[in-house]
Amino acid sequence: MIEPIRLKRLAIVVAGVVAVVSFAAGGLLYLAGRAPRFYHEVEELSLQDRTAQSKQFVRQATGVWNQIQNEPAWSGIFTQSHVNAWLAGDFAQKPVVTLPRTVSEPRVSFDDGRLGLAFRWQRGPVEGLICVTGRIWLPESNLVAIEFEKIRAGVIPLSSGPVIEALSAAAESAGLGLEWRQHAGNPVALLRLSRPDGAADIAIERVELESGKLRVAGQSRKALSQGLAN
């Protein structure tokens, strides 16, 4: 039989261990849930402003599509604020691509030469906010490369699994060819925007990121068809 004094000491030790473990687990959950500044910017907008910015993104995207259909060249500028308002509004209600069930509430950031992506991830009882930063460039026309330099759950370094899962599902849903490579130990997504037979409806020739803005430009179907005809 354990003596009362020893039993009391044992209870204190057990309680101390439980407290430390609980504190550590709580701390990890807090760190895993910490969001970058850009993630909550859209929530600071009024519903009216958020709706207006979402509609502005749709108008910009429609304008680019009309250029592709009718002009020899096309270009567009998309702001981080407009894109995130659309992601929080129209996209959340009627997604244009299918994301894995583990992924929700995506947001983006555009900085000088750098792309940021954050989304909520949950699998069973485990959940957190996945934050990604990387760079984007065009190795060749219609081939978009995205190198993921940092992948974190909040501020905790994380494997690339959730990001690969999310982007692969989105690319498949959008009918885009996607390959995964590595560069300097970092995962690199290669998005090919031509059809499976190699033909291209459009040519993307420029992708630039600056503070709060994404610039894209290229040739349209009209220009490509005229080039083939000649």
MARBA-3410 file (N, C-alpha, C, O; in Angstrom, 1 decimal):
230
0.8,-1.2,0.0,0.0,0.0,0.0,0.9,1.3,0.0,1.8,1.3,0.8 ~ 0.6,2.2,-0.8,1.4,3.4,-0.9,1.0,4.3,0.2,-0.1,4.6,0.5 ~ 2.1,4.8,0.9,1.9,5.7,2.0,1.2,7.0,1.6,1.5,7.4,0.4 ~ 0.4,7.7,2.4,-0.3,8.9,2.0,0.7,10.0,1.5,0.3,10.7,0.6 ~ 1.9,10.1,2.1,2.8,11.2,1.7,3.3,10.9,0.3,3.4,11.8,-0.5
3.7,9.6,0.1,4.1,9.2,-1.3,3.0,9.3,-2.3,3.3,9.8,-3.4 ~ 1.8,9.0,-1.9,0.7,9.1,-2.8,0.4,10.6,-3.2,0.1,10.9,-4.4 ~ 0.6,11.4,-2.2,0.4,12.9,-2.5,1.5,13.4,-3.5,1.2,14.1,-4.4 ~ 2.8,12.9,-3.2,3.9,13.3,-4.1,3.6,12.8,-5.5,3.9,13.5,-6.5 ~ 3.2,11.6,-5.6,2.9,11.0,-6.9,1.8,11.7,-7.7,1.9,12.0,-8.9
0.8,12.1,-6.9,-0.3,12.9,-7.5,0.2,14.2,-8.0,-0.2,14.7,-9.1 ~ 1.1,14.9,-7.2,1.7,16.2,-7.6,2.5,16.0,-8.9,2.4,16.8,-9.8 ~ 3.3,14.9,-9.0,4.1,14.7,-10.2,3.2,14.5,-11.4,3.5,15.0,-12.5 ~ 2.2,13.6,-11.2,1.3,13.3,-12.4,0.6,14.6,-12.8,0.5,14.9,-14.0 ~ 0.1,15.4,-11.9,-0.6,16.6,-12.2,0.4,17.6,-12.9,0.0,18.2,-13.9
1.6,17.6,-12.5,2.6,18.5,-13.1,2.9,18.0,-14.6,3.0,18.9,-15.5 ~ 3.0,16.7,-14.8,3.2,16.2,-16.1,2.1,16.5,-17.0,2.2,17.0,-18.2 ~ 0.8,16.3,-16.5,-0.4,16.6,-17.3,-0.4,18.1,-17.6,-0.8,18.4,-18.8 ~ -0.1,18.9,-16.7,-0.1,20.4,-16.9,0.9,20.8,-18.0,0.6,21.6,-18.9 ~ 2.1,20.2,-17.9,3.2,20.5,-18.9,2.7,20.1,-20.3,2.8,20.8,-21.3
2.2,18.8,-20.4,1.8,18.3,-21.7,0.6,19.1,-22.2,0.6,19.4,-23.4 ~ -0.3,19.5,-21.4,-1.5,20.3,-21.8,-1.0,21.6,-22.3,-1.5,22.2,-23.3 ~ -0.1,22.2,-21.6,0.4,23.6,-22.0,1.1,23.5,-23.3,1.0,24.3,-24.2 ~ 2.0,22.4,-23.5,2.7,22.2,-24.7,1.8,22.0,-25.9,1.9,22.6,-27.0 ~ 0.7,21.1,-25.7,-0.2,20.9,-26.7,-1.0,22.1,-27.1,-1.2,22.4,-28.3
-1.4,22.9,-26.1,-2.1,24.1,-26.3,-1.3,25.1,-27.0,-1.8,25.8,-27.9 ~ 0.0,25.2,-26.7,0.9,26.1,-27.3,1.1,25.7,-28.8,1.1,26.6,-29.7 ~ 1.2,24.4,-29.1,1.4,24.0,-30.5,0.1,24.3,-31.3,0.2,24.7,-32.4 ~ -1.1,24.1,-30.7,-2.3,24.4,-31.4,-2.4,25.9,-31.7,-2.9,26.3,-32.8 ~ -2.0,26.7,-30.7,-2.0,28.1,-30.9,-1.0,28.5,-32.0,-1.4,29.3,-32.9
0.2,28.0,-32.0,1.2,28.3,-33.0,0.7,27.8,-34.4,0.9,28.5,-35.4 ~ 0.1,26.6,-34.4,-0.4,26.0,-35.7,-1.5,26.8,-36.3,-1.8,26.8,-37.5 ~ -2.2,27.6,-35.4,-3.4,28.3,-35.9,-3.1,29.8,-36.2,-4.0,30.5,-36.7 ~ -1.9,30.2,-35.9,-1.6,31.6,-36.2,-1.6,32.0,-37.7,-1.0,31.2,-38.5 ~ -2.3,33.0,-38.0,-2.4,33.4,-39.4,-1.6,34.6,-39.8,-1.3,35.5,-39.0
-1.1,34.6,-41.0,-0.4,35.8,-41.5,-1.3,36.9,-41.6,-2.5,36.8,-41.7 ~ -0.8,38.1,-41.7,-1.6,39.4,-41.7,-2.6,39.4,-42.9,-3.7,39.8,-42.7 ~ -2.2,38.9,-44.0,-3.1,39.0,-45.2,-4.3,38.1,-45.1,-5.3,38.4,-45.7 ~ -4.2,37.1,-44.2,-5.3,36.1,-44.2,-6.6,36.7,-43.7,-7.7,36.4,-44.1 ~ -6.5,37.7,-42.7,-7.7,38.2,-42.1,-8.1,39.6,-42.7,-9.0,40.2,-42.2
-7.3,40.1,-43.7,-7.6,41.4,-44.2,-9.1,41.5,-44.8,-9.7,42.5,-44.6 ~ -9.5,40.5,-45.4,-10.9,40.5,-46.0,-11.9,40.6,-45.0,-13.0,41.2,-45.2 ~ -11.7,40.0,-43.8,-12.7,40.1,-42.7,-12.8,41.5,-42.1,-13.8,41.7,-41.5 ~ -11.8,42.3,-42.4,-11.9,43.7,-41.9,-12.8,44.6,-42.7,-13.1,45.7,-42.4 ~ -13.2,44.1,-43.9,-14.0,44.8,-44.8,-15.5,44.7,-44.4,-15.9,43.6,-43.9
-16.3,45.7,-44.7,-17.7,45.6,-44.5,-18.3,44.6,-45.5,-17.6,44.4,-46.6 ~ -19.4,44.0,-45.3,-20.0,43.1,-46.3,-20.2,43.8,-47.6,-20.1,43.2,-48.7 ~ -20.6,45.1,-47.6,-20.8,45.9,-48.8,-19.5,46.0,-49.6,-19.5,45.8,-50.8 ~ -18.4,46.4,-48.9,-17.1,46.5,-49.6,-16.6,45.2,-50.1,-16.1,45.1,-51.2 ~ -16.8,44.1,-49.3,-16.4,42.8,-49.7,-17.1,42.4,-51.0,-16.5,41.8,-51.9
-18.4,42.6,-51.0,-19.2,42.2,-52.2,-18.8,43.0,-53.4,-18.7,42.5,-54.5 ~ -18.5,44.3,-53.2,-18.1,45.2,-54.3,-16.7,44.7,-54.9,-16.6,44.7,-56.1 ~ -15.8,44.4,-54.0,-14.5,44.0,-54.5,-14.5,42.6,-55.2,-13.8,42.4,-56.1 ~ -15.4,41.7,-54.7,-15.6,40.4,-55.3,-16.1,40.6,-56.8,-15.7,40.0,-57.7 ~ -17.1,41.5,-56.9,-17.7,41.8,-58.2,-16.6,42.4,-59.1,-16.6,42.2,-60.3
-15.7,43.3,-58.6,-14.7,43.9,-59.4,-13.7,42.8,-59.9,-13.3,42.9,-61.1 ~ -13.4,41.8,-59.1,-12.6,40.7,-59.6,-13.2,40.0,-60.7,-12.6,39.7,-61.7 ~ -14.5,39.7,-60.6,-15.3,39.0,-61.7,-15.3,39.9,-62.9,-15.1,39.3,-64.0 ~ -15.4,41.2,-62.8,-15.4,42.0,-64.0,-14.0,42.0,-64.7,-13.9,42.0,-65.9 ~ -13.0,42.1,-63.9,-11.6,42.0,-64.4,-11.4,40.7,-65.1,-10.8,40.7,-66.2
-11.8,39.6,-64.5,-11.6,38.3,-65.1,-12.4,38.2,-66.4,-11.9,37.6,-67.4 ~ -13.6,38.7,-66.4,-14.5,38.7,-67.6,-13.8,39.5,-68.7,-13.9,39.2,-69.9 ~ -13.3,40.7,-68.3,-12.6,41.5,-69.3,-11.4,40.8,-70.0,-11.2,40.9,-71.2 ~ -10.6,40.1,-69.2,-9.5,39.4,-69.7,-10.0,38.3,-70.7,-9.4,38.1,-71.8 ~ -11.1,37.6,-70.3,-11.6,36.5,-71.2,-12.1,37.1,-72.5,-11.9,36.5,-73.5
-12.7,38.3,-72.4,-13.2,38.9,-73.7,-12.0,39.3,-74.6,-12.1,39.2,-75.8 ~ -10.9,39.7,-74.0,-9.7,40.0,-74.8,-9.2,38.8,-75.4,-8.8,38.8,-76.6 ~ -9.2,37.7,-74.7,-8.7,36.4,-75.2,-9.5,36.0,-76.4,-9.0,35.5,-77.4 ~ -10.8,36.2,-76.3,-11.8,35.8,-77.4,-11.7,36.7,-78.6,-11.9,36.3,-79.8 ~ -11.4,38.0,-78.4,-11.6,39.0,-79.5,-10.3,39.8,-79.9,-10.3,40.4,-81.0
-9.3,39.8,-79.1,-8.1,40.6,-79.4,-6.9,39.7,-79.6,-6.8,38.6,-79.2 ~ -5.9,40.3,-80.4,-4.7,39.5,-80.6,-3.8,39.3,-79.3,-3.0,38.4,-79.3 ~ -3.9,40.2,-78.4,-3.2,40.1,-77.2,-4.1,40.4,-76.0,-5.1,41.1,-76.1 ~ -3.7,39.9,-74.8,-4.5,40.1,-73.6,-3.6,40.4,-72.4,-2.5,40.1,-72.4 ~ -4.2,41.1,-71.4,-3.5,41.4,-70.2,-4.4,41.7,-69.1,-5.6,42.0,-69.4
-4.0,41.5,-67.9,-4.9,41.8,-66.8,-4.1,42.1,-65.5,-2.9,41.6,-65.3 ~ -4.6,42.9,-64.6,-4.0,43.2,-63.3,-5.1,42.8,-62.3,-6.2,43.3,-62.3 ~ -4.7,41.9,-61.3,-5.6,41.5,-60.3,-5.0,41.9,-58.9,-3.8,41.6,-58.7 ~ -5.8,42.5,-58.1,-5.3,42.9,-56.8,-5.5,41.8,-55.8,-6.5,41.0,-55.9 ~ -4.7,41.7,-54.8,-4.8,40.8,-53.7,-6.1,41.0,-53.0,-6.8,40.0,-52.6
-6.5,42.2,-52.8,-7.8,42.5,-52.1,-9.0,42.0,-52.8,-9.9,41.4,-52.2 ~ -9.0,42.2,-54.1,-10.1,41.7,-55.0,-10.2,40.2,-55.0,-11.3,39.6,-54.9 ~ -9.1,39.6,-55.2,-9.0,38.1,-55.2,-9.5,37.5,-53.9,-10.3,36.6,-54.0 ~ -9.1,38.0,-52.8,-9.5,37.4,-51.5,-10.9,37.7,-51.2,-11.6,36.9,-50.6 ~ -11.4,38.9,-51.7,-12.9,39.1,-51.5,-13.7,38.1,-52.3,-14.7,37.7,-51.8
-13.2,37.8,-53.5,-13.9,36.8,-54.3,-13.8,35.4,-53.7,-14.8,34.6,-53.6 ~ -12.6,35.0,-53.1,-12.5,33.7,-52.5,-13.3,33.6,-51.3,-13.9,32.5,-51.0 ~ -13.5,34.7,-50.5,-14.3,34.7,-49.3,-15.8,34.8,-49.6,-16.7,34.4,-48.8 ~ -16.2,35.2,-50.8,-17.6,35.4,-51.2,-18.1,34.4,-52.2,-18.5,33.3,-51.9 ~ -18.0,34.8,-53.5,-18.5,33.9,-54.6,-17.9,32.5,-54.6,-18.6,31.6,-54.8
-16.6,32.5,-54.5,-15.9,31.2,-54.6,-16.3,30.3,-53.4,-16.5,29.1,-53.6 ~ -16.5,30.8,-52.2,-16.9,30.0,-51.1,-18.3,29.4,-51.3,-18.6,28.3,-50.8 ~ -19.1,30.2,-52.0,-20.5,29.7,-52.2,-20.6,28.8,-53.4,-21.4,27.8,-53.3 ~ -19.9,29.1,-54.4,-19.9,28.3,-55.7,-18.5,28.1,-56.2,-18.1,28.9,-57.1 ~ -17.8,27.2,-55.7,-16.4,27.0,-56.1,-16.3,26.6,-57.6,-17.1,25.8,-58.1
-15.3,27.3,-58.3,-15.1,27.0,-59.7,-14.2,25.8,-59.9,-14.2,25.2,-61.0 ~ -13.5,25.4,-58.9,-12.7,24.2,-58.9,-13.0,23.4,-57.6,-13.4,24.0,-56.6 ~ -12.7,22.1,-57.6,-13.0,21.3,-56.4,-11.7,21.2,-55.6,-10.7,20.7,-56.1 ~ -11.9,21.5,-54.3,-10.8,21.4,-53.4,-11.0,20.1,-52.6,-12.1,19.7,-52.4 ~ -9.9,19.5,-52.0,-10.1,18.4,-51.1,-11.0,18.8,-49.9,-11.1,19.9,-49.5
-11.7,17.8,-49.4,-12.6,18.1,-48.2,-11.8,18.6,-47.0,-12.4,19.2,-46.1 ~ -10.5,18.3,-47.0,-9.6,18.7,-45.9,-9.3,20.2,-46.0,-8.7,20.8,-45.0 ~ -9.6,20.9,-47.1,-9.1,22.2,-47.4,-10.3,23.2,-47.4,-11.3,22.9,-48.0 ~ -10.2,24.4,-46.8,-11.2,25.4,-46.9,-10.6,26.8,-46.7,-9.5,26.9,-46.2 ~ -11.4,27.8,-47.0,-11.1,29.2,-46.8,-9.7,29.6,-47.3,-8.9,30.1,-46.5
-9.4,29.4,-48.6,-8.1,29.8,-49.1,-8.0,31.3,-49.3,-9.0,32.0,-49.5 ~ -6.8,31.8,-49.1,-6.5,33.2,-49.3,-5.1,33.3,-49.9,-4.3,32.4,-49.8 ~ -4.8,34.5,-50.6,-3.6,34.6,-51.3,-3.0,36.0,-50.9,-3.6,36.9,-50.5 ~ -1.6,36.1,-51.2,-1.0,37.4,-51.1,0.0,37.5,-52.2,0.6,36.6,-52.7 ~ 0.1,38.8,-52.7,1.1,39.1,-53.8,2.1,40.1,-53.3,1.8,41.1,-52.7
3.4,39.7,-53.4,4.4,40.6,-52.9,5.5,40.7,-54.1,5.3,40.0,-55.1 ~ 6.5,41.4,-53.9,7.5,41.6,-54.9,8.2,40.2,-55.2,9.1,39.8,-54.5 ~ 7.8,39.6,-56.3,8.3,38.3,-56.7,7.9,37.1,-55.9,8.4,36.0,-56.1 ~ 7.1,37.3,-54.9,6.7,36.2,-54.0,5.2,36.1,-54.0,4.4,37.0,-54.0 ~ 4.8,34.8,-53.9,3.3,34.4,-53.8,3.1,33.8,-52.5,3.9,33.0,-52.0
2.0,34.2,-51.8,1.7,33.6,-50.5,0.3,32.9,-50.6,-0.6,33.4,-51.4 ~ 0.2,31.8,-50.0,-1.1,31.1,-50.0,-1.3,30.6,-48.6,-0.4,30.1,-47.9 ~ -2.6,30.7,-48.1,-2.9,30.2,-46.8,-4.3,29.6,-46.9,-5.2,30.1,-47.6 ~ -4.5,28.5,-46.2,-5.8,27.8,-46.2,-6.0,27.0,-44.9,-5.0,26.6,-44.3 ~ -7.2,26.8,-44.5,-7.5,26.0,-43.3,-7.5,24.5,-43.8,-8.0,24.1,-44.8
-6.9,23.7,-42.9,-6.7,22.2,-43.2,-7.2,21.4,-42.0,-6.8,21.7,-40.9 ~ -8.0,20.4,-42.3,-8.5,19.6,-41.2,-8.6,18.1,-41.7,-9.1,17.8,-42.7 ~ -8.1,17.3,-40.9,-8.2,15.8,-41.1,-8.4,15.1,-39.8,-7.6,15.0,-38.9 ~ -9.7,14.7,-39.6,-10.1,14.1,-38.3,-10.0,15.2,-37.2,-10.5,16.3,-37.5 ~ -9.4,14.9,-36.1,-9.4,15.9,-35.0,-8.2,16.9,-35.2,-8.2,17.9,-34.4
-7.4,16.7,-36.2,-6.2,17.5,-36.4,-6.6,18.6,-37.3,-7.1,18.4,-38.4 ~ -6.3,19.9,-36.9,-6.6,21.0,-37.8,-5.6,22.1,-37.6,-5.0,22.2,-36.5 ~ -5.5,23.0,-38.6,-4.5,24.1,-38.5,-4.6,25.0,-39.7,-5.4,24.7,-40.6 ~ -3.8,26.0,-39.7,-3.8,26.9,-40.8,-2.5,26.7,-41.6,-1.4,26.9,-41.0 ~ -2.6,26.3,-42.8,-1.4,26.0,-43.6,-1.0,27.3,-44.4,-1.8,27.9,-45.0
0.2,27.7,-44.2,0.8,28.9,-44.8,1.9,28.6,-45.7,2.9,27.9,-45.3 ~ 1.9,29.1,-46.9,2.9,28.8,-47.9,3.4,30.1,-48.6,2.7,31.0,-48.8 ~ 4.7,30.1,-48.8,5.3,31.2,-49.5,6.2,30.6,-50.6,6.9,29.6,-50.4 ~ 6.3,31.3,-51.7,7.1,30.8,-52.8,7.3,31.8,-53.9,6.8,32.9,-53.8 ~ 7.9,31.3,-55.0,8.1,32.2,-56.2,7.4,31.6,-57.4,7.3,30.4,-57.4
7.1,32.4,-58.3,6.4,31.9,-59.5,7.1,32.5,-60.8,7.5,33.7,-60.8 ~ 7.3,31.7,-61.8,7.9,32.2,-63.0,7.4,31.3,-64.2,6.7,30.3,-64.0 ~ 7.8,31.7,-65.4,7.5,31.0,-66.6,8.7,30.4,-67.2,9.5,31.1,-67.9 ~ 9.0,29.0,-67.1,10.1,28.4,-67.7,10.0,28.5,-69.2,11.0,28.5,-70.0 ~ 8.8,28.4,-69.7,8.5,28.6,-71.2,7.0,29.0,-71.3,6.3,29.0,-70.3
6.6,29.4,-72.5,5.3,29.8,-72.7,4.3,28.8,-72.3,4.4,27.6,-72.7 ~ 3.3,29.2,-71.5,2.2,28.3,-71.1,2.6,27.2,-70.0,1.9,26.3,-69.8 ~ 3.8,27.4,-69.5,4.2,26.5,-68.4,4.5,27.4,-67.2,5.5,28.1,-67.2 ~ 3.7,27.3,-66.2,3.8,28.1,-65.0,4.5,27.2,-63.9,4.0,26.1,-63.6 ~ 5.6,27.7,-63.3,6.3,27.1,-62.3,6.1,27.8,-60.9,6.3,29.0,-60.9
5.8,27.0,-59.9,5.6,27.6,-58.6,6.5,26.8,-57.6,6.2,25.6,-57.4 ~ 7.5,27.5,-57.1,8.4,26.8,-56.1,8.0,27.2,-54.7,7.9,28.4,-54.4 ~ 7.7,26.2,-53.9,7.2,26.5,-52.5,8.4,26.4,-51.6,9.0,25.4,-51.3 ~ 8.8,27.6,-51.1,10.0,27.8,-50.3,9.8,27.5,-48.8,10.7,27.0,-48.1 ~ 8.6,27.9,-48.3,8.3,27.7,-46.9,6.9,27.2,-46.8,6.0,27.7,-47.4
6.7,26.1,-46.0,5.4,25.5,-45.8,5.3,25.4,-44.3,6.1,24.7,-43.6 ~ 4.3,26.0,-43.7,4.1,26.0,-42.2,2.7,25.8,-41.8,1.7,26.1,-42.5 ~ 2.5,25.2,-40.6,1.2,25.2,-40.0,1.3,26.3,-38.9,1.8,26.1,-37.9 ~ 0.7,27.5,-39.3,0.9,28.7,-38.5,2.4,29.1,-38.6,2.8,29.6,-39.6 ~ 3.2,28.9,-37.5,4.6,29.2,-37.6,5.5,27.9,-37.4,6.7,28.0,-37.3
4.8,26.8,-37.4,5.5,25.5,-37.3,5.8,24.9,-38.7,4.9,24.7,-39.5 ~ 7.1,24.6,-39.0,7.5,24.0,-40.3,6.7,22.7,-40.5,6.4,21.9,-39.5 ~ 6.3,22.5,-41.7,5.4,21.4,-42.1,5.9,20.7,-43.4,6.5,21.3,-44.2 ~ 5.5,19.4,-43.5,5.8,18.8,-44.8,4.9,19.3,-45.9,3.9,20.0,-45.7 ~ 5.2,19.0,-47.1,4.5,19.6,-48.3,3.3,18.8,-48.6,2.6,19.1,-49.6
2.9,17.7,-47.9,1.8,16.9,-48.2,0.5,17.6,-48.4,-0.2,17.4,-49.5 ~ 0.0,18.4,-47.4,-1.3,19.1,-47.6,-1.3,20.0,-48.8,-2.3,20.1,-49.5 ~ -0.2,20.7,-49.1,-0.1,21.6,-50.3,-0.2,20.8,-51.6,-1.0,21.2,-52.5 ~ 0.5,19.7,-51.7,0.5,18.9,-52.9,-0.9,18.3,-53.1,-1.4,18.3,-54.2 ~ -1.5,17.9,-52.0,-2.9,17.4,-52.1,-3.9,18.4,-52.6,-4.7,18.1,-53.5
-3.8,19.6,-52.0,-4.8,20.7,-52.4,-4.6,21.1,-53.9,-5.6,21.2,-54.6 ~ -3.3,21.4,-54.3,-3.1,21.9,-55.6,-3.4,20.8,-56.7,-3.9,21.1,-57.8 ~ -3.0,19.6,-56.4,-3.3,18.5,-57.3,-4.8,18.3,-57.6,-5.2,18.1,-58.7 ~ -5.6,18.4,-56.5,-7.0,18.3,-56.7,-7.6,19.5,-57.4,-8.5,19.3,-58.3 ~ -7.1,20.7,-57.2,-7.6,21.9,-57.9,-7.2,21.8,-59.3,-8.0,22.2,-60.2
-6.0,21.4,-59.6,-5.6,21.3,-61.0,-6.4,20.3,-61.8,-6.8,20.5,-62.9 ~ -6.6,19.1,-61.2,-7.4,18.1,-61.8,-8.8,18.6,-62.1,-9.4,18.3,-63.2 ~ -9.4,19.3,-61.1,-10.8,19.8,-61.3,-10.8,20.8,-62.4,-11.8,20.9,-63.1 ~ -9.8,21.6,-62.6,-9.7,22.7,-63.6,-9.3,22.1,-65.0,-9.3,22.9,-66.0 ~ -8.9,20.8,-65.0,-8.5,20.2,-66.3,-7.1,20.7,-66.7,-6.7,20.7,-67.9
-6.2,21.0,-65.7,-4.8,21.5,-66.0,-3.9,20.3,-65.8,-4.0,19.6,-64.8 ~ -2.9,20.3,-66.6,-1.8,19.3,-66.4,-0.9,19.8,-65.3,-0.4,20.9,-65.3 ~ -0.5,18.9,-64.4,0.3,19.3,-63.2,1.4,18.2,-63.0,1.1,17.0,-62.9 ~ 2.6,18.7,-62.9,3.7,17.8,-62.6,4.4,18.4,-61.3,4.4,19.6,-61.1 ~ 5.0,17.5,-60.5,5.7,17.9,-59.4,7.2,17.6,-59.5,7.6,16.5,-59.9
8.0,18.6,-59.3,9.5,18.4,-59.4,10.1,18.9,-58.1,9.3,19.4,-57.2 ~ 11.4,19.0,-58.0,12.1,19.5,-56.8,13.2,20.5,-57.3,13.8,20.2,-58.3 ~ 13.4,21.5,-56.5,14.5,22.4,-56.8,15.1,22.8,-55.4,14.4,23.5,-54.6 ~ 16.4,22.5,-55.2,17.0,22.9,-53.9,16.3,22.3,-52.7,16.2,22.9,-51.7 ~ 15.7,21.1,-52.9,14.9,20.5,-51.8,13.5,21.0,-51.7,12.8,20.5,-50.8
13.1,22.0,-52.5,11.7,22.5,-52.4,10.8,21.9,-53.5,11.3,21.6,-54.6 ~ 9.6,21.6,-53.1,8.6,21.1,-54.2,8.3,22.2,-55.2,8.1,23.4,-54.8 ~ 8.2,21.8,-56.4,7.9,22.8,-57.5,6.7,22.2,-58.3,6.8,21.1,-58.8 ~ 5.7,23.0,-58.4,4.5,22.6,-59.2,4.7,23.2,-60.6,4.9,24.4,-60.8 ~ 4.5,22.4,-61.6,4.6,22.8,-63.0,3.2,22.6,-63.6,2.7,21.5,-63.8
2.6,23.8,-63.9,1.2,23.8,-64.4,1.3,24.1,-65.9,1.7,25.1,-66.3 ~ 0.9,23.1,-66.7,0.9,23.3,-68.2,-0.5,23.6,-68.6,-1.5,22.9,-68.4 ~ -0.6,24.8,-69.3,-1.9,25.3,-69.7,-2.3,25.0,-71.1,-3.3,25.6,-71.6 ~ -1.7,24.1,-71.7,-2.1,23.7,-73.1,-2.9,22.4,-73.0,-3.0,21.8,-71.9 ~ -3.6,22.0,-74.0,-4.5,20.8,-74.0,-3.6,19.6,-74.1,-2.4,19.7,-74.4
-4.2,18.4,-73.8,-3.4,17.2,-73.8,-2.7,16.9,-75.1,-1.6,16.3,-75.1 ~ -3.3,17.4,-76.3,-2.6,17.2,-77.5,-1.5,18.1,-77.8,-0.9,18.1,-78.9 ~ -1.2,19.0,-76.8,-0.1,20.0,-77.0,-0.6,21.3,-77.6,0.2,22.2,-77.6 ~ -1.8,21.4,-78.1,-2.2,22.6,-78.7,-2.6,23.6,-77.6,-2.9,23.3,-76.5 ~ -2.4,24.9,-78.0,-2.6,26.0,-77.0,-3.7,26.9,-77.4,-3.7,27.4,-78.6
-4.7,27.1,-76.6,-5.7,28.1,-76.9,-5.2,29.5,-76.6,-5.6,30.5,-77.4 ~ -4.4,29.7,-75.7,-3.8,31.0,-75.4,-2.3,30.8,-75.1,-1.9,29.7,-74.8 ~ -1.6,31.9,-75.1,-0.1,31.8,-74.7,0.1,32.8,-73.5,-0.1,34.0,-73.7 ~ 0.5,32.3,-72.4,0.8,33.2,-71.3,2.3,33.5,-71.4,3.1,32.6,-71.4 ~ 2.6,34.8,-71.5,4.0,35.2,-71.7,4.6,36.0,-70.6,5.8,36.3,-70.6
3.7,36.4,-69.7,4.2,37.3,-68.6,3.4,37.0,-67.3,2.2,37.1,-67.3 ~ 4.1,36.8,-66.2,3.5,36.7,-64.9,4.4,37.5,-64.0,5.6,37.1,-63.8 ~ 3.9,38.5,-63.4,4.7,39.3,-62.5,3.9,39.6,-61.2,2.7,39.9,-61.2 ~ 4.6,39.5,-60.1,4.1,39.8,-58.8,4.7,41.0,-58.2,5.9,41.2,-58.2 ~ 3.9,42.0,-57.7,4.4,43.1,-57.0,3.5,43.3,-55.8,2.6,42.5,-55.6
3.8,44.3,-55.0,3.1,44.5,-53.7,1.6,44.6,-54.0,1.1,45.6,-54.4 ~ 0.9,43.6,-53.6,-0.6,43.6,-53.7,-1.2,43.4,-55.1,-2.4,43.5,-55.2 ~ -0.4,43.1,-56.1,-0.9,42.9,-57.4,-0.2,41.8,-58.2,0.9,41.4,-58.0 ~ -1.1,41.2,-59.0,-0.6,40.1,-60.0,-0.9,40.6,-61.4,-2.0,41.0,-61.7 ~ 0.2,40.6,-62.2,0.1,41.1,-63.6,0.3,39.9,-64.5,1.3,39.1,-64.4
-0.6,39.6,-65.4,-0.5,38.6,-66.4,-0.7,39.1,-67.8,-1.5,40.0,-68.0 ~ -0.1,38.5,-68.8,-0.3,39.0,-70.2,0.1,37.9,-71.2,0.9,37.0,-70.8 ~ -0.4,37.9,-72.4,0.0,37.0,-73.4,-0.7,37.2,-74.7,-1.3,38.2,-74.9 ~ -0.6,36.2,-75.6,-1.3,36.2,-76.9,-2.6,35.5,-76.8,-2.8,34.6,-75.9 ~ -3.6,35.9,-77.6,-4.9,35.3,-77.5,-5.1,34.2,-78.6,-4.2,33.9,-79.4
-6.2,33.6,-78.5,-6.6,32.6,-79.5,-6.5,33.2,-81.0,-6.1,32.5,-81.9 ~ -7.0,34.4,-81.1,-7.0,35.0,-82.4,-5.6,35.2,-83.0,-5.4,34.9,-84.1 ~ -4.6,35.6,-82.2,-3.3,35.8,-82.6,-2.6,34.4,-83.0,-1.9,34.3,-84.0 ~ -2.9,33.4,-82.1,-2.4,32.1,-82.4,-2.9,31.5,-83.7,-2.2,30.8,-84.4 ~ -4.2,31.6,-83.9,-4.9,31.1,-85.1,-4.3,31.8,-86.4,-4.1,31.2,-87.4
-4.1,33.1,-86.3,-3.6,33.8,-87.4,-2.1,33.4,-87.7,-1.7,33.3,-88.9 ~ -1.4,33.1,-86.6,0.0,32.6,-86.8,0.0,31.3,-87.5,0.9,31.1,-88.4 ~ -0.9,30.4,-87.1,-1.0,29.1,-87.8,-1.4,29.2,-89.2,-0.9,28.5,-90.1 ~ -2.3,30.2,-89.5,-2.8,30.4,-90.8,-1.7,30.9,-91.8,-1.6,30.5,-92.9 ~ -0.8,31.7,-91.2,0.3,32.2,-92.0,1.4,31.2,-92.1,2.4,31.5,-92.8
END
